[in-house]
Amino acid sequence: MSETLQSLRCAACSRQRLVGYSEQLVMLRSLGKLKRAKNPELDLVRELFAAALPALPCDRCGATSLSLHAAAAVDEEDPEVWGEARRCELCQKPIPPERLEIFPDVVRCAACQDKPAAETEDDFCPRCGERLQVAVRSRGLTQYRLRCPRCG
């Protein structure tokens, strides 16, 4: 998937940074969008990101006055242009630049890359969409089950 960058600007503090598909996906998931979609299409992510923009806070000042613009041509070698490191989609720790240099499209850190899909996929309540939590039941044998904190 070719990732085209867009410029995200804050009107309050004038912070400007480039965001691509993976950063937009992380921001949408932090807002509770795209809960079940594992690899959504680029056009869907762009449209949802544009619609969710008024709810997104600036990572510097916290204001919700962000605007999205087409990115100008950038020098990919300039570290000032890229800003913060890309974060792992599972643990949210920065992915080391060496890993990104070798695998430019990677979205997970080395520690999370080998986790099986069953451990990494979140389950969501079919009624309300809330993230399910593991509940422990001890009557003789300990049993584990997924339950919705909202619906029960």
Backbone as numpy.savetxt, mean C-alpha at the origin, in Angstrom:
# Nx Ny Nz CAx CAy CAz Cx Cy Cz
4.34 -4.99 -15.66 3.48 -3.82 -15.66 4.38 -2.59 -15.66
4.22 -1.73 -16.63 5.05 -0.54 -16.67 4.45 0.50 -15.72
5.30 0.99 -14.87 4.84 1.91 -13.82 5.11 3.34 -14.25
4.06 4.12 -14.43 4.23 5.53 -14.74 4.06 6.32 -13.45
4.93 7.26 -13.26 4.93 8.04 -12.03 4.05 9.27 -12.17
3.46 9.65 -11.05 2.67 10.87 -10.98 3.19 11.68 -9.81
3.04 12.99 -9.89 3.51 13.88 -8.84 2.38 14.17 -7.86
2.64 13.94 -6.59 1.67 14.19 -5.52 2.14 15.43 -4.77
1.31 16.49 -4.74 1.70 17.76 -4.12 0.74 18.13 -3.00
1.31 18.67 -1.93 0.52 19.15 -0.80 0.43 20.67 -0.90
-0.78 21.20 -0.88 -0.97 22.65 -0.97 -0.57 23.34 0.33
-0.65 22.64 1.47 -0.37 23.24 2.76 1.13 23.44 3.01
1.94 22.40 2.75 3.37 22.49 3.07 4.27 22.47 1.83
3.68 22.39 0.65 4.41 22.38 -0.63 5.27 21.15 -0.83
5.01 20.08 -0.08 5.76 18.83 -0.27 5.34 18.23 -1.59
6.33 17.76 -2.33 6.06 17.13 -3.61 6.84 15.83 -3.66
6.18 14.76 -4.10 6.88 13.49 -4.26 6.24 12.70 -5.39
7.03 11.80 -5.94 6.55 10.97 -7.03 5.95 9.69 -6.46
4.81 9.30 -6.98 4.17 8.04 -6.57 3.85 7.24 -7.82
4.09 5.96 -7.72 3.79 5.05 -8.80 2.69 4.08 -8.39
2.51 3.06 -9.17 1.47 2.06 -8.94 1.57 1.45 -7.54
2.75 0.99 -7.16 2.90 0.30 -5.87 2.64 1.23 -4.69
3.09 2.48 -4.76 2.84 3.43 -3.68 1.36 3.77 -3.59
0.71 3.93 -4.74 -0.72 4.21 -4.74 -1.50 3.04 -4.17
-1.06 1.82 -4.48 -1.71 0.62 -3.96 -1.60 0.56 -2.44
-0.42 0.87 -1.91 -0.22 0.87 -0.45 -1.11 1.91 0.21
-1.20 3.11 -0.38 -2.03 4.17 0.19 -3.51 3.80 0.15
-3.95 3.19 -0.94 -5.35 2.78 -1.04 -5.68 1.70 -0.03
-4.77 0.77 0.17 -5.01 -0.30 1.16 -5.01 0.26 2.58
-4.22 1.31 2.83 -4.22 1.92 4.17 -5.55 2.60 4.46
-6.25 3.02 3.40 -7.57 3.63 3.56 -8.69 2.59 3.58
-8.34 1.31 3.36 -9.35 0.25 3.36 -9.94 -0.03 2.00
-9.33 0.49 0.95 -9.78 0.22 -0.42 -9.04 -1.02 -0.93
-9.58 -1.67 -1.92 -8.94 -2.83 -2.57 -8.57 -3.93 -1.59
-9.43 -4.24 -0.67 -9.13 -5.24 0.35 -8.89 -6.62 -0.24
-9.68 -7.01 -1.21 -9.58 -8.37 -1.72 -8.76 -8.49 -2.99
-8.56 -7.42 -3.69 -7.84 -7.47 -4.96 -6.36 -7.68 -4.72
-5.81 -8.75 -5.27 -4.40 -9.05 -5.05 -3.51 -8.23 -5.98
-3.79 -8.26 -7.26 -3.04 -7.50 -8.25 -4.00 -6.75 -9.15
-4.57 -5.65 -8.67 -5.55 -4.91 -9.47 -4.90 -4.25 -10.69
-5.72 -3.98 -11.70 -5.23 -3.35 -12.91 -4.81 -1.91 -12.64
-3.87 -1.45 -13.44 -3.31 -0.11 -13.29 -4.38 0.97 -13.41
-5.28 0.83 -14.38 -6.34 1.84 -14.57 -7.27 1.92 -13.37
-7.59 0.77 -12.78 -8.45 0.74 -11.59 -7.78 1.44 -10.42
-6.51 1.17 -10.21 -5.76 1.81 -9.12 -5.70 3.32 -9.33
-5.46 3.77 -10.56 -5.40 5.21 -10.84 -6.74 5.89 -10.55
-7.83 5.28 -10.99 -9.15 5.88 -10.76 -9.50 5.92 -9.28
-9.25 4.82 -8.56 -9.55 4.79 -7.13 -8.66 5.78 -6.37
-7.40 5.88 -6.79 -6.48 6.80 -6.12 -6.94 8.24 -6.31
-7.36 8.58 -7.52 -7.85 9.94 -7.78 -9.11 10.22 -6.97
-9.98 9.22 -6.82 -11.21 9.41 -6.05 -10.92 9.50 -4.55
-9.90 8.80 -4.08 -9.58 8.78 -2.65 -8.64 9.91 -2.24
-8.18 10.70 -3.18 -7.22 11.77 -2.90 -7.66 12.74 -1.81
-8.93 13.17 -1.75 -9.32 14.09 -0.68 -9.19 13.51 0.72
-9.18 12.19 0.86 -9.08 11.56 2.18 -7.63 11.25 2.57
-6.70 11.39 1.64 -5.30 11.06 1.92 -4.60 12.22 2.63
-3.95 11.95 3.77 -3.19 13.01 4.45 -1.77 13.12 3.90
-1.21 14.29 3.98 0.19 14.51 3.61 1.06 13.79 4.63
2.12 13.12 4.17 2.98 12.41 5.11 3.90 13.34 5.89
3.97 14.61 5.51 4.79 15.57 6.25 3.97 16.37 7.25
2.88 17.00 6.79 2.13 17.91 7.67 0.77 17.35 8.10
0.28 16.29 7.45 -0.99 15.69 7.83 -2.21 16.34 7.21
-2.02 17.40 6.44 -3.15 18.07 5.80 -3.72 17.21 4.68
-5.01 17.35 4.43 -5.65 16.59 3.35 -5.87 17.48 2.14
-4.83 18.16 1.73 -4.92 19.07 0.59 -3.97 18.62 -0.52
-4.00 17.33 -0.85 -3.12 16.79 -1.87 -3.73 16.92 -3.25
-2.87 17.12 -4.24 -3.31 17.14 -5.63 -2.37 16.28 -6.45
-2.89 15.71 -7.51 -2.14 14.78 -8.35 -1.88 15.43 -9.71
-0.64 15.34 -10.17 -0.25 15.94 -11.44 0.59 14.95 -12.22
0.65 15.12 -13.51 1.53 14.30 -14.34 2.96 14.65 -13.98
3.79 13.64 -13.85 5.19 13.87 -13.48 5.97 14.35 -14.69
6.84 15.30 -14.46 7.72 15.77 -15.53 8.79 14.71 -15.76
9.52 14.83 -16.82 10.60 13.89 -17.10 11.60 13.96 -15.95
11.99 12.79 -15.44 12.88 12.75 -14.29 14.16 12.00 -14.63
15.23 12.40 -13.93 16.49 11.69 -14.04 16.45 10.56 -13.02
16.38 9.32 -13.49 16.21 8.18 -12.60 17.39 7.97 -11.67
18.54 8.52 -12.00 19.72 8.35 -11.16 19.76 9.35 -10.00
18.95 10.37 -10.03 18.95 11.41 -9.01 18.19 10.93 -7.77
18.87 10.68 -6.62 18.18 10.18 -5.43 17.21 11.19 -4.83
17.42 12.49 -5.07 16.51 13.50 -4.55 15.11 13.38 -5.15
15.03 12.92 -6.39 13.76 12.81 -7.08 12.89 11.73 -6.46
13.50 10.66 -6.05 12.73 9.50 -5.60 12.24 9.61 -4.18
12.84 10.43 -3.36 12.35 10.60 -1.99 12.58 9.36 -1.15
11.55 8.94 -0.43 11.67 7.82 0.49 11.74 6.49 -0.25
12.30 5.51 0.45 12.41 4.18 -0.12 11.04 3.52 -0.23
10.91 2.59 -1.15 9.66 1.83 -1.28 9.53 0.91 -0.07
8.32 0.78 0.43 8.08 -0.04 1.62 7.48 -1.38 1.23
7.79 -2.39 2.03 7.27 -3.74 1.83 5.76 -3.72 2.02
5.03 -4.42 1.14 3.57 -4.42 1.23 3.06 -5.19 2.44
3.89 -6.03 3.06 3.45 -6.80 4.22 3.86 -6.17 5.55
5.16 -5.95 5.72 5.66 -5.47 7.03 5.84 -3.95 7.07
5.74 -3.28 5.94 5.87 -1.82 5.81 7.27 -1.30 6.15
8.28 -2.16 6.21 9.66 -1.71 6.40 10.24 -1.33 5.04
11.19 -0.37 5.00 11.77 0.03 3.72 12.51 -1.14 3.05
12.32 -1.26 1.75 13.04 -2.29 0.98 14.42 -1.72 0.67
15.49 -2.45 0.98 16.84 -1.93 0.74 17.06 -1.56 -0.73
17.78 -0.46 -0.97 18.02 -0.01 -2.35 18.74 -1.06 -3.20
19.58 -1.87 -2.56 20.30 -2.92 -3.29 19.31 -3.93 -3.88
18.28 -4.27 -3.11 17.27 -5.22 -3.58 16.47 -4.61 -4.73
16.13 -3.33 -4.60 15.38 -2.65 -5.66 16.22 -2.50 -6.93
17.53 -2.39 -6.76 18.39 -2.27 -7.92 18.41 -3.57 -8.72
18.40 -4.69 -8.01 18.41 -6.00 -8.67 17.02 -6.37 -9.18
16.00 -6.14 -8.33 14.61 -6.46 -8.66 13.78 -5.18 -8.61
13.73 -4.40 -9.67 13.06 -3.09 -9.61 11.56 -3.15 -9.37
10.90 -4.25 -9.71 9.44 -4.34 -9.55 9.01 -5.03 -8.26
9.95 -5.35 -7.39 9.63 -6.09 -6.17 8.79 -5.22 -5.22
7.83 -5.85 -4.54 6.97 -5.12 -3.60 7.09 -5.66 -2.18
7.96 -6.67 -2.00 8.18 -7.24 -0.67 9.66 -7.26 -0.33
9.97 -7.14 0.96 11.35 -7.25 1.40 11.77 -8.72 1.35
13.05 -8.99 1.52 13.55 -10.36 1.43 12.93 -11.25 2.51
12.69 -10.71 3.70 12.12 -11.51 4.79 10.69 -11.93 4.50
9.93 -11.08 3.86 8.51 -11.38 3.58 8.31 -12.10 2.25
9.29 -12.07 1.37 9.14 -12.64 0.04 8.83 -14.13 0.07
9.40 -14.85 1.01 9.24 -16.31 1.05 8.04 -16.78 1.85
7.28 -15.85 2.42 6.11 -16.27 3.18 5.06 -16.84 2.24
4.46 -17.97 2.60 3.42 -18.54 1.72 2.21 -17.62 1.63
1.46 -17.79 0.57 0.30 -16.93 0.31 -0.72 -17.04 1.44
-0.88 -18.21 2.04 -1.87 -18.38 3.11 -1.54 -17.50 4.31
-0.25 -17.26 4.57 0.14 -16.42 5.70 0.00 -14.94 5.39
0.12 -14.57 4.13 0.16 -13.16 3.79 -1.18 -12.58 3.38
-2.09 -13.40 2.89 -3.38 -12.88 2.45 -4.27 -12.63 3.65
-4.87 -11.47 3.68 -5.82 -11.14 4.73 -7.19 -11.66 4.34
-7.94 -12.09 5.33 -9.32 -12.49 5.10 -10.21 -11.38 5.61
-11.28 -11.14 4.89 -12.20 -10.08 5.23 -13.60 -10.63 5.38
-14.37 -10.03 6.26 -15.74 -10.43 6.53 -16.58 -10.23 5.26
-17.34 -11.26 4.85 -18.15 -11.11 3.64 -19.32 -10.14 3.83
-19.73 -9.88 5.08 -20.85 -8.97 5.33 -20.44 -7.52 5.39
-19.40 -7.21 6.20 -19.06 -5.80 6.41 -17.70 -5.41 5.83
-16.87 -6.37 5.44 -15.57 -6.06 4.85 -14.47 -5.82 5.86
-14.76 -5.92 7.14 -13.76 -5.73 8.20 -12.74 -6.87 8.14
-11.48 -6.58 8.50 -10.44 -7.62 8.53 -10.75 -8.62 9.65
-10.74 -9.91 9.32 -11.02 -10.95 10.30 -9.83 -11.12 11.24
-10.12 -11.48 12.50 -9.08 -11.70 13.50 -9.13 -13.14 13.96
-7.98 -13.65 14.40 -7.92 -15.01 14.91 -8.46 -15.02 16.33
-9.40 -15.93 16.58 -9.98 -16.07 17.91 -9.61 -17.45 18.44
-9.30 -17.51 19.73 -8.92 -18.76 20.37 -10.09 -19.27 21.20
-10.37 -20.55 21.05 -11.44 -21.18 21.82 -10.86 -22.38 22.53
-10.94 -22.42 23.87 -10.36 -23.51 24.65 -11.44 -24.26 25.40
-11.87 -25.32 24.84 -12.76 -26.27 25.52 -12.15 -27.63 25.29
-11.26 -28.01 26.16 -10.51 -29.25 25.94 -9.35 -28.96 25.03
-9.54 -29.14 23.75 -8.51 -28.83 22.77 -8.62 -27.36 22.36
-7.49 -26.74 22.20 -7.48 -25.35 21.76 -7.83 -25.30 20.27
-8.78 -24.45 19.94 -9.19 -24.29 18.55 -9.01 -22.84 18.13
-8.63 -22.66 16.89 -8.45 -21.32 16.35 -9.45 -21.13 15.21
-10.05 -19.95 15.16 -10.97 -19.65 14.07 -10.89 -18.16 13.76
-11.32 -17.81 12.56 -11.35 -16.40 12.17 -12.72 -15.83 12.51
-12.72 -14.63 13.10 -14.00 -14.01 13.43 -13.91 -12.52 13.14
-15.05 -11.96 12.82 -15.13 -10.54 12.52 -15.30 -9.77 13.83
-14.46 -8.76 14.11 -14.61 -7.99 15.34 -15.90 -7.15 15.37
-16.44 -6.83 14.22 -17.64 -6.03 14.16 -18.91 -6.90 14.20
-18.94 -7.93 13.35 -20.16 -8.76 13.24 -20.21 -9.90 14.25
-19.05 -10.31 14.72 -19.01 -11.40 15.71 -18.89 -12.68 15.08
